[in-house]
Amino acid sequence: MKLHGLKTCDTCRKALKALRTAGREVEFVDLRAAPPSRGFVDALLAAHGEDALNRRSKTWAGLPEAERDLPVADLLLRHPALIKRPVIVTEDGIYLGWTDTVRAALIS
């Protein structure tokens, strides 16, 4: 399992800790240090659509209006911090966020 996020993101740190405490083997991938590939972004968008774009982030707030109109895939590739976090990739699929539903699916 891989958890994609930002090392400074509290939610990502909580998810990583909870998964490891539950005995799950998790590889952490920092989206700033290792920007996502087109294949990763395409798979994320296929699984979650525009929900993968975090419009509540500081990065989004700082974008010029013209850039906000770019296709979502291009935005996520240019600005990985716009990806809603964490993104947890397992053999079963791609999970987005650290909601009760995601926790229930991954920690049993």
TALIN-V412230 format. One record per residue. N is the residue number from 1. PHI is phi in radians with two decimals (* if undefined). Layout:
[[N	PHI] [N	PHI]]
//
This chain:
[[1	*] [2	-2.11] [3	-1.93] [4	-1.71] [5	-2.97] [6	-2.08] [7	-1.14] [8	-1.62] [9	-1.49] [10	-1.05] [11	-1.13] [12	-1.12] [13	-1.13] [14	-1.09] [15	-1.12] [16	-1.06] [17	-1.11] [18	-1.11] [19	-1.14] [20	-1.19] [21	-1.09] [22	-1.38] [23	1.55] [24	-1.45] [25	-1.53] [26	-2.24] [27	-1.75] [28	-1.61] [29	-2.13] [30	-1.39] [31	-1.15] [32	-1.44] [33	-1.31] [34	-2.27] [35	-0.95] [36	-1.20] [37	-1.48] [38	-1.06] [39	-1.06] [40	-1.10] [41	-1.11] [42	-1.09] [43	-1.15] [44	-1.09] [45	-1.20] [46	-1.12] [47	-1.42] [48	-2.24] [49	1.06] [50	-1.24] [51	-1.09] [52	-1.27] [53	-1.60] [54	-1.56] [55	-1.46] [56	-1.77] [57	-1.45] [58	-1.14] [59	-1.08] [60	-1.07] [61	-1.07] [62	-1.54] [63	-1.32] [64	-1.13] [65	-0.96] [66	-1.10] [67	-1.25] [68	-1.09] [69	-1.47] [70	-1.16] [71	-1.01] [72	-0.98] [73	-1.02] [74	-1.13] [75	-1.06] [76	-1.17] [77	-1.28] [78	-1.28] [79	-2.31] [80	-1.00] [81	-1.17] [82	-1.39] [83	-1.31] [84	-1.06] [85	-2.16] [86	-1.36] [87	-1.89] [88	-1.99] [89	-1.82] [90	-2.21] [91	-1.13] [92	-1.50] [93	2.68] [94	-2.03] [95	-1.79] [96	-2.15] [97	1.50] [98	-2.24] [99	-1.50] [100	-1.01] [101	-1.13] [102	-1.17] [103	-1.04] [104	-1.12] [105	-1.27] [106	-1.82] [107	-2.08] [108	-2.21]]
//
